[in-house]
Each structure stands twice: as C-alpha cells, then as structure tokens.
C-alpha cells in the first residue's frame, strides 16, 4: 500500500490556506462521538489536518494522539493548537489494542479502494475491545479524483458499510448528509460510527 503522491502533495503545499479556510469550529459529528466515550479515554486521531478537532478533544479532557500523513499539516496543528501532533500515514499504523477510540474525520476518503480493507484492519487492531471509530466519506460510484486532483474512493453506502462489516466492525450509526468539500462541490456524505466488539 502506498499513499497517493498527488493527494499528499496537495496538502503539503496548501496547508496554510487549507487550515485557515476551515476555521476553528470542530467537525459536526465530533461532540456526539466524544459523548460516547469514558472520561480520559485514549483517542487516536487520523488525518488531524490543522488541528481544530484535536484542540476540542484535548479541551474535553481526553488523552489524544493526533496524527497526519503530511508534515506541513502536523506543523500547522502544533503551531495553532499545540496538540503534540506527529506525522504518520495510515499504512504506518501498527498499534495493538492501544486506543479506546479512533477519530478519522474526512481523511479515509482518500484511501484507494484496494487499500481500504488493510487500513480498516489496522484501525480495528489498534482499538481496545468495545472501542469506537468514526469516519466519513463522500458518496459516489467509484474511485476518482476531485477538482483539486485529490484521490477519493467515492463509495456507495452499501459498499462502505460492507467494508466495515468485513473488517469485523459493528456499525452503530450510519448518517447520510449533504456537505461541501474543499473543492466547493456539494455532495452526499456518509458518517459511520462503528465499534469493535
């Protein structure tokens, strides 16, 4: 498995503009997700970006391990919010039962379809029993690129839910909603809240 070079290059070069464009407010699903967790839970954040969700997770008293695959994003998150973010790509996740939750807002949508089972397997392994995981994806009808040249897996609802079940997750909530991506395109998205049995 290899990360898509064009997608990584976009975030590396656009980190300053990208992080400012999305402001300070945390993601729409974050509070509900955090409400499921015990106080002080250990959370792995994948694709932390500019750190807006990271800052809220820390503010609420959780033990956060914030990561991003792009050095410029890690730097921005730490400059803006001092969250101790570190660089790690999805394929570098080797943790074994270390986390109570894995938060992956708007990042796993960049994983090639052929690589997604491996990534979900790594997330499952990283979680402790009964651990929680959230990720959201732009819905579509097959892998492709957005207007900014970033790779997306563009799943159907049935396909992505099937991937999670095959990775031995139990899907607790599946929320379809409309939203605008960084390329300005309005799309249907799906937010999945899943649990490791």
C-alpha positions as CSV (number, residue, x, y, z in Angstrom):
1,X,0.0,0.0,0.0
2,X,1.3,3.5,-0.9
3,X,-0.3,6.9,-0.2
4,X,-1.3,8.8,-3.3
5,X,1.5,11.2,-4.2
6,X,-0.8,13.9,-5.7
7,X,-3.0,13.9,-2.6
8,X,-0.1,14.2,-0.2
9,X,1.4,17.0,-2.4
10,X,-1.8,19.0,-2.3
11,X,-2.0,19.0,1.4
12,X,1.7,19.7,1.8
13,X,1.6,22.8,-0.5
14,X,-1.8,24.0,0.5
15,X,-1.6,23.5,4.3
16,X,-1.6,27.3,5.3
17,X,-4.5,28.2,3.1
18,X,-6.4,25.0,3.7
19,X,-6.2,25.2,7.5
20,X,-7.3,28.8,7.5
21,X,-10.2,28.2,5.2
22,X,-11.9,25.7,7.5
23,X,-11.8,28.0,10.6
24,X,-11.8,26.9,14.2
25,X,-15.1,25.1,14.7
26,X,-14.9,21.4,15.3
27,X,-16.5,18.9,12.9
28,X,-20.2,18.3,13.1
29,X,-20.1,14.7,14.4
30,X,-17.3,15.3,17.0
31,X,-19.3,16.1,20.1
32,X,-21.7,13.2,19.7
33,X,-18.8,10.9,19.2
34,X,-16.9,12.1,22.2
35,X,-20.1,11.8,24.3
36,X,-19.9,8.0,23.8
37,X,-16.5,7.8,25.5
38,X,-15.5,7.4,29.1
39,X,-13.7,10.4,30.7
40,X,-10.0,10.4,29.9
41,X,-10.3,7.9,27.0
42,X,-7.3,7.4,24.8
43,X,-8.1,8.6,21.3
44,X,-6.1,8.2,18.1
45,X,-6.9,10.9,15.5
46,X,-6.0,10.1,11.9
47,X,-5.7,13.0,9.5
48,X,-5.7,15.7,12.1
49,X,-5.2,18.4,9.5
50,X,-4.9,21.9,11.0
51,X,-5.9,20.6,14.5
52,X,-9.4,22.0,15.0
53,X,-10.8,18.7,16.2
54,X,-7.6,17.9,18.1
55,X,-8.0,21.1,20.1
56,X,-11.6,20.2,21.1
57,X,-10.7,16.6,22.0
58,X,-7.9,17.9,24.3
59,X,-10.2,20.6,25.7
60,X,-12.7,18.0,26.7
61,X,-10.0,16.2,28.7
62,X,-9.3,13.2,26.5
63,X,-5.8,11.6,26.0
64,X,-5.1,12.4,22.4
65,X,-2.6,11.0,19.9
66,X,-3.1,13.3,16.9
67,X,-1.5,12.2,13.6
68,X,-1.4,13.3,10.0
69,X,0.4,11.9,7.0
70,X,1.6,15.3,5.8
71,X,4.4,17.2,7.6
72,X,3.0,20.6,6.8
73,X,-0.3,19.7,8.4
74,X,1.4,18.4,11.5
75,X,3.3,21.6,11.8
76,X,0.2,23.8,11.4
77,X,-1.7,21.8,14.0
78,X,1.1,22.2,16.5
79,X,1.6,25.9,15.7
80,X,-2.1,26.7,16.1
81,X,-3.2,24.5,18.9
82,X,0.0,22.9,20.5
83,X,-1.7,19.4,20.4
84,X,1.5,17.4,20.1
85,X,0.6,16.1,16.7
86,X,3.0,13.7,14.9
87,X,3.5,12.5,11.3
88,X,2.1,9.1,10.5
89,X,0.5,7.7,7.3
90,X,-2.4,5.3,7.6
91,X,-0.2,2.4,6.4
92,X,2.2,3.1,9.3
93,X,-0.4,2.4,12.0
94,X,0.9,-0.7,13.9
95,X,-0.7,-0.1,17.3
96,X,-2.3,-3.1,19.0
97,X,-5.2,-2.6,21.4
98,X,-3.8,0.8,22.5
99,X,-6.8,3.1,21.9
100,X,-10.4,3.5,23.2
101,X,-11.4,5.4,20.0
102,X,-10.1,6.3,16.6
103,X,-11.4,9.6,15.1
104,X,-10.9,9.9,11.3
105,X,-12.7,12.9,10.0
106,X,-12.6,13.4,6.2
107,X,-9.4,11.5,5.7
108,X,-10.1,7.8,5.0
109,X,-12.0,9.0,1.9
110,X,-8.5,9.4,0.3
111,X,-7.6,5.8,0.7
112,X,-7.6,3.8,-2.5
113,X,-10.4,1.2,-2.6
114,X,-7.9,-1.7,-2.8
115,X,-6.1,-0.5,0.3
116,X,-9.1,0.3,2.5
117,X,-9.5,-3.2,3.9
118,X,-5.9,-3.2,5.2
119,X,-6.4,0.3,6.7
120,X,-9.6,-0.7,8.4
121,X,-7.9,-3.9,9.7
122,X,-5.2,-1.7,11.3
123,X,-7.7,0.5,12.9
124,X,-9.6,-2.5,14.3
125,X,-6.4,-3.9,15.7
126,X,-5.4,-0.6,17.3
127,X,-8.7,-0.4,19.2
128,X,-9.3,-2.0,22.6
129,X,-12.4,-4.3,22.9
130,X,-15.6,-2.2,22.6
131,X,-13.6,0.7,21.2
132,X,-15.3,3.3,19.0
133,X,-14.4,4.5,15.5
134,X,-15.7,7.4,13.3
135,X,-15.0,8.1,9.7
136,X,-16.9,9.9,7.0
137,X,-16.8,9.6,3.2
138,X,-18.0,11.4,0.1
139,X,-20.5,9.1,-1.6
140,X,-20.2,8.3,-5.3
141,X,-20.0,5.4,-7.7
142,X,-16.3,4.6,-7.9
143,X,-12.7,5.7,-7.2
144,X,-11.7,9.0,-8.8
145,X,-10.3,12.5,-8.3
146,X,-11.9,15.7,-7.1
147,X,-11.5,19.1,-8.9
148,X,-8.3,19.6,-6.8
149,X,-6.7,16.4,-8.0
150,X,-7.0,14.5,-4.7
151,X,-7.8,10.8,-4.9
152,X,-11.2,9.8,-3.4
153,X,-12.7,6.3,-3.0
154,X,-16.2,7.7,-3.6
155,X,-18.1,4.6,-2.2
156,X,-21.8,3.8,-2.3
157,X,-23.4,3.4,1.1
158,X,-23.7,-0.4,0.7
159,X,-20.1,-0.8,-0.4
160,X,-18.6,1.2,2.5
161,X,-20.8,-0.4,5.1
162,X,-19.8,-3.8,3.7
163,X,-16.1,-2.9,4.1
164,X,-16.7,-2.1,7.7
165,X,-18.6,-5.3,8.4
166,X,-15.9,-7.4,6.6
167,X,-13.3,-5.7,8.9
168,X,-15.4,-7.0,11.8
169,X,-16.8,-3.7,12.9
170,X,-20.3,-3.3,14.2
171,X,-22.0,-0.2,12.7
172,X,-23.8,1.7,15.4
173,X,-24.8,4.7,13.3
174,X,-24.8,5.5,9.6
175,X,-25.6,9.1,8.8
176,X,-26.1,10.4,5.2
177,X,-26.0,14.2,4.9
178,X,-25.1,16.9,2.4
179,X,-21.9,18.8,2.6
180,X,-19.4,20.9,0.6
181,X,-15.9,19.6,0.2
182,X,-12.7,21.7,-0.1
183,X,-13.2,21.8,-3.9
184,X,-16.5,23.6,-3.5
185,X,-18.6,20.6,-4.7
186,X,-21.8,19.8,-2.8
187,X,-22.1,16.1,-2.3
188,X,-23.9,13.5,-0.2
189,X,-21.6,12.2,2.5
190,X,-21.9,9.3,4.9
191,X,-20.7,9.4,8.5
192,X,-20.1,6.0,10.1
193,X,-19.8,5.3,13.8
194,X,-18.6,1.8,14.4
195,X,-17.5,-0.3,17.3
196,X,-15.1,-3.2,17.8
197,X,-16.9,-6.0,19.6
